[in-house]
Amino acid sequence: MPFDTDHLRLTDFMDLPTLQEIQDSFAAVANVRATITDADGNVLTQPQPTSEFLRRQRVIAQTEETVDGAADGQADGPQRAGREYVAPIVVNNQRLGTLRMSPNGMPAGVDESRLNALSEKFGLDAKQMRSLVNSLMRSRTARPAAIQFLFLLANAITRLCYKEFELRQRIAELEAVYNVTMTLAEARDLGSVLNRAVKLVAQLMDAKAASIRLLDPESDELKIVAVHNLSREYLSKGRILLSKAEVDRDALSPKGYDYTADVGADPRTLYPDDAKREGIVSVLSVGMRFQGRPVGVLRVYTETKRQFSQLQINLLKAVAAQAGAAIENTRLHVEAVEAQRLEEQVRMAADVQLRMIPQTPPNLPGIDVATVYEPCFELGGDLYDFFALPYDNLGLAIADVSGKGVPASLIMATVRASLRAQVDNLYYIDEVVRRINLMLCRDTTDSEFVTLLYGVMDAPNRRLTYCNAGHPPGMLLRDGVVSELAMGNMVLGVSKDEPYTQSILELESGDTLLLYTDGLSDAMNFERKTFGRQRVLEAFAKGGETAEAVAQNVLWEMRKFVGLSKRTDDVTMIVMRVE
C-alpha cells in the first residue's frame, strides 16, 4: 500500500548522519552556527561537528583550494527571523523542516591581536573597532555568501527529498499494480478474483467505489461482473448499451479513458438521478482491451468532486490492461479445458470407431484380400466392412460419408449398424441399399449424404454381385488392362423414392479388384493438384504379386505425389486378387 503522503517527515527521506554532514559542511563553509530542525521545531542535528568531519576539514584546508560564491540573494530565498536566517524545506506542499543560520562570532580572516594593536596606535576604541570590522565583513563577504549558501543548500535538500518522494510514490504504485496483478493471476474463480481486484483499486485510488463491466458483443451490453461498495439499487438501475454510452465509448477509444467531473451535471450520464442518490460525483472510466479488441470498462467512483492526476490515470490504465488480459486468459483457459475434455471424448469415440473397422482382412478361399484405412482426423467418415455369409460367400461394403469429424463418424456408425441389420435378414442386395437410403432420408439433413458400394463375393463361383450408390467406380485389372465397374445409382440420403439396381461381375483367375473412397483420388499436393482418377488407374495397373502389394503400391504412389502436404480426406481401399 502507498505510504502516508499527508504526514511526511524530513527523516522519511534523509537519515540523521546525512543531515549532520550537511549541517557541518554548511557551518564550516559559512562560518556560522547551524542546526536543522523538523517541522515542529525539534532539533535533529548536534551543534558540534563530528570528529571525522573535522579531520576531513583539515585535509581540505591543506589543499589551499578557494571556492568563490555569489553574493546576491534570491527574491524567493531565505527570510530573516530575528537574528537568524531561515530557509524552509518543502515537499508536496508540506513543510518538512527548516535550515537555520545565525552569526557565530568573528568571521574568518580577522586577526584579534592586530586589531588591538591598531586600536592602541591610533587611540581607537577596540570594542567599537571590532564591531565595525565584523559588520563590514558580514555585509561585504561573509553574510551574502552564507545567505546564498543557505538558499542553495535548502533547495538541494528539497530536491533530494522530492526525488525520494517521487521514487517512493512510483514504488508504491508499482507495488499496488503488482498486488492487483497477482490477484488477477488467481484466475481459477474469475468472479471472486475480480471482486477483490476492484476493492484493491478503490483503496489504491482512495475512492468511494469501483466496478468492472464486460462487453457482450452479441447484445452490445456492458454487464456488471465485479463491484465494490455500490448498492443493489444502483446496480439494477438499467442496462448500459455501448452504442448509447458515450463515456464508455470514449474510454474504449485510443485515448483509453474518460473523466466525468460531475455525473449529475454531465449530459452524457445515462442515469444521473440514480448516481445522485448513490452519492456519486466524479467517475473515472478506463477501457479494458485485449489485443486491440474491447473487453470492458473499469470504473472508479468518488463521493466528492475530484480531479485525477495523469499518474493516477496511467496507473488505472495499467490495472485495466492487466484485468483485460486476466479476463481473456481465463476465457481461453476455460476454452482450453473444454477443448481438452472434448478431445478426450473424441479420442474415446475414435477408439470405438476403430473397433468397428475390421483389423485384419477375412480369409476367403481362392481370394486374397487386403485393406487400407487412413483417416485424416481422429474420427473419420469412411467405412469398410465384411460380413460372413453362407456357402463361402462374403459380404463387403465400402462407404464415404459427406463431411468430416464427429457428425460424419456418427452417420458412419449409423450406416454400419443399419447395413449389418439388413444383411442378416435380406438376400437381395438392391433391397438392402434401398432400405439404408430410406433410413438416411428420414434421419439426416439435406446436406448429409453417403456414397456406398455394397456387394457379395461368391468365392466358389468367382462372382461379385454389387450395388453402387454414387460411390467411385471400382477398378478391375485383367491381363494388364484396367477397366471400371458400372455405377448407375444415386447417393444415399437424397431421395427416398430412388430405385436401386444391382450388377454382376464375373471374375477370372489373376483378376485384381480395387474398391476405394474419393480421398485417394482427391488427395492434393502443394500445387493444389489432385492425385486424380487417372493416376489411381496408372498406379493400380502396375499390379503386384499379392493383394497387399497392390494396395501398398497404390498408397505409395499417392503419398509420393502428395508429399508433405496435409491430407484433407480419409483414404480407404479394399483390394481383392483372384488366385
N, C-alpha and C positions, 0 to 999 in steps of 0.2 A: 504494500500500500504506500501512497505518497507520504513524505514527511510533512510535518505541520508547517505550512508556509505562512500561517498567521502569527506564529510565535517564534520568530527566528532569533538566534543569539550569535554574537560575534564568535564565540568558541565553537559554534557549529561548523565554521569554515576554516578557522586557523587555530592551531594549538598554542598553549601558553609559551613554550620555548620560542616559537616563531615570533609571537608578539613581543617577547622580551628582546629578541635580536633587533627587531625593527625600532623599538624604543631606544635601545642602547646606541644604535647607529645614528639615529636622529639626534640624540642628546650630544654625542661626540662631535658630529659634523657642525651642528648649530651652536654648540657651546651653551646649551640650555639645560634646564632640568625638565625632563619629560616623563609623563605617565600616560598609560592607556586605561580607560575605564569602560565599563559596559553601558548599556542604555540607561540603567538606573543609577549610574554614577559610581558603582563599585569598582575599586581599583583592581585591575587584572595583573599588572606587572609590578616588579620590585623596583624601587628607585635607584638602587645601586647596580651598576653594570656587573656582569659575570666576570670571573677571573679569565675565562677563555677569551671573552671579548676584549679585555684589557691587553692580553698577550698579543692578540692579532692586531690591536690598535698600535702597539709599539712596533710591530713588524712593518705595518703600513707606513708609519711615520718615518722609518728608516729609509724608505724608498724615495722620500722627498718629492712625492708627486703632488701637484696642485690641481684642484678642481675648481673651475670658475662657475659661479651660479648667477642666474639672472636676479636683478634686484627689484624688478617691477612686480607688484602684486596683481591679483586677479580680481575682477569685479565680483565674481561669484565664489571667491576663495574663502579663507578662514575669517572669522569675525572675532572681535575683541570682547572678552568678558572679564571686566575688572583689569587686573594686571596680566591676565592670561589671554593667549590667542587659542581659539578652539576651531577644529575642523571636523564636521560630522562624518560618520561612516554610514552610508545609507544604501540598502539593498532592497529591491522590490517595494519601494516607498516606505520602508521601515528603517528607523534609526537603530543600528546595531551597537554603536558605540561612538566615542569621541576621542580624537587625538588633541591633546592639550599641550601648550608651550608657555613657559614663563621664564624671565631672565634669571641667570644663575651666577650672580656676582660679576666679577670683572671679565670682560670679553678677552678672548685670546689675543696676545700681542702687546698688552700693557705691562710695562716694567715698573713695578711699585717703587723700587729703590731710586730709579732715575726720576720718577715723578716727584718724590720727596725732595731730592737734591735740587731739582729745577725750581720747586716752590721756595726753598730756602734762599737760593741765589737771587731770585727776583722779588723776594718778600711777599709771595702769594700765599693765600690760604690753601693748604694742601687738600683739605676736605672738599672745598669748592672746586679745586683743580681736578681732583679725581672724578667728581660728579660730572664736570663738563666734558672730560675726555670720554667717560663712559657714554654720555648722551650722544656725543659726536660719532663714536664708533657704532653705536646702535643704529643711529639714523642713516649713516652712510654705507655701512657694510653689513654688520652682523644681523641687525634686525630684519632688513629686507630679505637677506639671504635665508634667514631662519624661517620667516613667514612664507617665502616662496617654497622652501623645502617642506614645510608643514603641509602646504596645499598639495604639492606633488605627491607626498607620501600618503596623505589621506586618500587621494584619488587612486593611487596604486593599490592600497589596501581594499578600497571599494571595488576596483576592477577584479582583483583576485577573488574577493568574496562573491561577486556577481557571477564570475565564471564558474566557481564552485556551486553556486546556487543553480545556475542553468544546468550544469552537469548532473546535479542531484535530481533535478526535475526530469531530465531525459532518462536517467536511470530508473526513476520511479515510474515513468510512463512505459518504458520498456518492460519493467517488471510486471506492470499491470497487463500489458499486451501478452506477455509470456503466460501469466496466470490464466487469462482468458483463453489463450491458445491451448494450453494444457487441458483446460476444462473442456474445450470443444473437441479435443483429441479423443476424449472418452465417448466415442460416438456409438456405443452399443445401444444406449437408450437416448436417442437424439432429443426427445421431448424434455426429459429432465435435465439433460446437459444444456440445452438452450435456455431453460428457465434459470439455471444457475448462472449462465453467461450474462443474461440481461440484468440480473441482480448485481453482478460484478461491475457491469457497465454503469449502472445507476450510481453505485458507490464511487466509481472512478471519476465520473463527471460531476459528482456532488449534485445529483438531480433528483427530482421527486419520483420519477418512474422511468421505465424503459420497456420496449416491446420489439418483437420481430414478427413481421408479416411476410409470408411466402407467396409468390405469384403462381397461380394456377393458370397456365396458358390457355387451357380449353375454355374456362369460364371467365377469363380476364379479371379474376378477383384476387385481391390481396388478402389472404386468410391468416388470421392470428394463430401463431404456433407457440409463442413464448411471451410471457408478460411478468412484470414486477410492479406491484403497488398500483394497479389500476382496478377499479371496481367492475363487478359483473355488469352493472347497468351501463357503464360507459362502453364496455367491450361489445355489448349487444345492441349498440345504437343503430346499426345498419351495415349493409355491405359497402365495401370500398372497391370500386372497379378502377383499374389502372387507366382505362380510357377517359375516365371522368376526374381522376385525381391528379391535378396539375402539379401539386407539390411532390408527389411520388414519381411522376414522370421526370421532373427536374432532378430528383435525387438519383434516378437511374440513368440520367443523361451523362455524357462525358465529363461534365462538371463534377459529378459524384455525390453532391449533397444539396440540401435546401434548408434555409433557415427561416423560420416564421417567428417574428418578434412578438406578435400578439395574435393568437389564433382567433380570438373573438372579433378582432377588427380586420382580419385578413380575408378578402373576398374569396380566396382560393380554398378556404377551410370548408369541408363538406358538412360537418356537424358542429357549428360554432356554439350553439346553445348547450349541447352535451359537454363540450370542452369547458365551458364556463362553470357548469355545475360540478364538474370533476375537479375544478381548481387548477386547470392547466392554463398557462400563459404563453410561454415560449416553447417551441419544438424545433429540435434539430433532427432532420431526416437524412440518412446516409444510405445510398443504394448498395445492395449486395449483388455482385456479378461473379460469374464463373466462366472463364474462357470466353469473355465477351457476351455471354448470354445473361439476361436479367434473372435473378433468383428471388429477390425480395427486398425489403426495406427494414433497416434498423433505426428505431426512433428513440430519442431521449426527450423527456418532458420536464419542465420546471414550473414551479408554482409562483414564481416572480419573473418579471421581465429581465431577461439576461442575454448578454452578448457573448457568444463563444469566440475564443481566440482561434487563430488559424492552426496553432499547435493542437488545440483540443479537437478541432475538426479533423485534422490529419490523423490524430490518434484514433478517433472513432471510425474513420475510413479504414484504418489498418485492422481494427477489430471486425468491421463489417466484411472485409476481404477474407479474414480467417473464418468467420461464420459461414460465409457463402461457400468457401472451399469445404468446410466440415459438412455442411448440408449435402453438397453434391457428392462428396466422398462417401457419406453414409448411404445416400441413394444408390451409388454404384456398388457399395458393399452389399446392400440388400439384393440388388440385381445379381451380383456375383454369387451370393448364397443360393438364390433361387435358380440361377443357371446351373450351379453345381448340383443342386437337388434334381433338376430336370435332366442334367447329363447322366446322373446316376440311374434315373428312371429309364432313360434312353438306352443306357448300357445294358440294363437288365432286360429291356424289351428286345435289344439286338441279340442277346444270348438266347432268348426264347425263339426269336425268328430263325436264328441259325440252326436251332434244333429241328425246325420244320424242313430245312433243306437236307436232302439225303447226303450223308457224309461220304459214302462210297457208292460207286455205280453198281447196279444189280448184276448178278450172274445170269446170263441168258444163253442157253445152248446155241452155239453157232453164230452168236452175235457178240462182238467186242464193243463195250460201251465205255465212254469217258465223258467227264463233265468239267466245266469251268464255271465258277461263280465268284465274281469280284464286285462287291457293292462299292460305290464311290463314297457313301456315307455309312455310318454305323447301321442305320436302318435303310433297307433297300426296298425298291418297288418291283424287283424282278422275282420270278418264281420258276423253279423247275421241280418236277416230282415224278415218281414212278409208282405204279400200282400193280401188284402181283395179281394176275387173273388166271382162271382155269385153263388147262390144256397148253401150258407153257406160253401163254400169251402175256404180254407186258403192256400195261397202260402207261403212257408217258405224256407229260404236259410241260409246256414252256410258255410263260406269260410275262407281260410287262404292263405295269400299272402306270397311268399318267401321273405326273407329279413326282415329288421326292419326299424323303423323310418320313415322319410319323404318319401323316394321312395315307401315303402310298403303302406303307407297311401294313396298316390296318386293313386296307382294302385287299392287299395281297393275302393276308391271313384269312379274310372272309372268302375270297375266291378259292383258296386251297381247301378250306373246310367244306364249302359247297360242292366242289369238284369231287372230293373223296366221298361225300354223302351220296352223290348222284351215281358214281360208277359202281357202287355196291348194289344198286337197285336197277340200273338201266343197262341194256345191251347196246342200244343204238347210240352211236357217237354224236350224231347231229342233234338228237333229243337232249343229250347231256348238255351240250353247248347252249341250246335254246333256253333251257331252264336256268342256267347260270346267267344268261343275258336278262331274263325276267327279274331275277333277284337283284342284279345291279341296277336295272332301270328303276326299281322300286326304292332302293336304299341309298343311291348316290345322287349327286348333283349333276347338272348338265355338263359341267366342265370335267367330270371324272369319268374315265372310260378305261377299258382293259383290252389289250390285244392278247389273243390266246391261240395256241396250236395244241390241240388235244388229239391223240391218236392211240391206236392199239397195234403193237407189233406181234404178228403171228410168226413166231420163230420157226416152227417146223415147216411152214409153207412159205417162209420168206416173203411175207406180205405186210405192208403197212397201210392201215385204214385210218384216215385222219380227217379233221375238220379245222380249217384255218380261218379264225375270226379276226381279220385285219392285221395279223402278225406278219413280220418279214418272211417271205417265202423261203422254205428250206432249200438246201442245195444238195444235188446228187452228183457224186464223182464216179463216173463209169468209163473205164478204158481211157483215162487221162482227160476226159471231156466233162465239163461241169454244166449241169442244167438246173433250172429252178423248178420247184414243185408248184402246182397250181394253187391259187388263192381263192378269190371269188366271194368271200363273205365279209360283212361289216364288223367293225369293232364291237365289243360288248358294252352295254350300258347306255346306248344312244337311242335305239328304237325297240320297244317291246314287241312290235309286230314283225320284226325282221326274221325271214326264214333262213335257216342254216342248212347247208348241204355238205356231204362228206365226199372224200375222194379216196381212190385206192392206188397204191404204188407197189408194183411187183419188183422185187429185188433179185439180184443175181450175186453169185459168189464174186468177191472182190469189190463189190459196191461199197461206197462210203457215203454216209448221210450226215449233213451238218444242219442243225437247228440252232438259231441264235436270236438274241434280242438286238434292238437297234442301237444299244450302247456300243456295240462292236463297230458298226458301220459309221456311226455318228461321232466316234472318237476324234478329237480335234488337236492339231499341233499348234505351235506358237504363231504360225502364219494364218491361223483361223481357217485352215483347210481340213476337211473331214477325211477320215480313212476311206470311206465310201464303199459302195457295193462292189465296184469293180476290183478294188484292192482285196476285199474279202474273197472274191471269186479267185483271184490270182494266187492268194496265199493258200486257199483250200486246194487249188489244183496241184500244188506241189506234193500233196498226199503224204503218206507215211506208212511204216510197217504195222503200226498199231493205231487204235483209235486215240490213245493218249498222245502219241507222237503227232498225229494230225492236229489235235486240239492245241497242243503247246506250240506247234509251228505257226498256226493262225494267230495265237495270242502274242507270240514273239514279234511277228510282222507288224501287228497293231502297235505294240509298245515301241518298236523301233521307229515307226512313223511319228508317233505322238511325242516321243522324247520325255522331257521332264515337265511337259505341260500338264496342268491339273485336269483330271478327268471330271466330267460333269454328269455322267450317267453310269448305271450299273452295266457290267458286261457278263452275259450268261451264255453258255454254249452246251449243247449235247451233241456228241459225235458217236455214230454207230457204224461199225465196219463189219460187213458180212464176210464170214470166213469161208 
